[in-house]
Amino acid sequence: MRMISSIVPFMAVMAAVVVASNFLVQFPVNVSLGALNLADLLTWGAFTYPVAFLVTDLANRRFGPRTARLVVFCGFVIAVALSIWLATPRIAVASGSAFLAAQLLDVSIFDRLRNRTWWLPPLVSTIVGSCLDTFIFFGLAFSQAGGILGPGDAFASEAAPLLGLFAVEAPRWVSWALGDLGVKMVVGLAMLAPYGVLRPVLVPQERV
């Protein structure tokens, strides 16, 4: 019972982060930096989603990979159920698939590196997990190769200058994916600060 009550906060925060990201990913960042229009690259979901990796890594550090996977699965079920209501079914499926694959990979990488320098496990697991998440999410959510998910988003699939800056053209969702991944990397790096602060508090428990 004590174990369950200990991981409930991790589950709750995980669900909140993913639901917020599922909803915010529908809204481009309507800001211009000179000739660069961020609406062609970013959605607000990119700024919230990397917190999920922080939650997973903290749970992994405290309880180990088995419990961290439980946090991931519970957060996944709650988040997908709510995201079906808050977002479109396609976004919910894409987000759920990307979330589950990326977070489980994060758990495995973190566990393999847990005895290295303190910042290495969360940094490497977040970077690799973010790459996988971006590839799966944007591929399923916006590409025309949606298969059973339908033909894809017509606007997102239209050709446009890559990143809004280069002569070479690509589907808009490719530029969104690259911009999204860039933000995830920056935010993921910033998450090392709260991880470092909480690390002494969340001392690893003995594995049974």
Beta strands, then each sheet from edge to edge (+ up, - down):
strand 1: 32-33
strand 2: 36-37
strand 3: 159-161
strand 4: 169-171
sheet 1: 1+ 2-
sheet 2: 3+ 4-
end
